[in-house]
Amino acid sequence: MSDLGIVIVEDLLKYNKEAWCRALFKEHSRCDVIENKICETFNSLILAARFKTIITMLEEIRCKVMEKMNQMRDFCEKWITDVSPMAMNVLAENAKYAAKCEVIFNGDMGFEIGDPPYTHIVNVMRKQCSCRSWRIKRIPCAHAIATMHY
């Protein structure tokens, strides 16, 4: 972080670290995205309606939300499994990366995964990996997948 410059680092440290540092993310949120842009998306959706009278604005927002819900329903009905296509894409990417990992059984129902320059510990029974991605996303990380293929 010191490569960024001392002023930038000092400004960053003024903010709550739990909001921007993945190492401090809570595992109960099940999302690894720092900012999910929901507010920005919603604001862009209602941009034209924001300058109208209150009743007209609320009616337009209601209609746009209904349209969006119908689009999402149609999208979900096209799924061929119970798992979302986005989650399947993450799983496929993790599976490709898992082929590059070296797996060593450590004897305590855990595995050490060599992912140079790092080493991660995976406990399959607890669904935990020291990278924390599996617990945060609830999608097996590359280290967990490498363990399952061991």
Salt bridges, closest charged atoms under 4 A:
ASP11 OD1 - LYS14 NZ 3.37
GLU27 OE2 - ARG132 NE 3.35
GLU27 OE1 - ARG135 NE 3.26
ASP32 OD2 - LYS137 NZ 3.38
GLU59 OE2 - ARG62 NH2 2.49
GLU60 OE2 - LYS52 NZ 2.36
ASP115 OD2 - HIS143 NE2 3.08
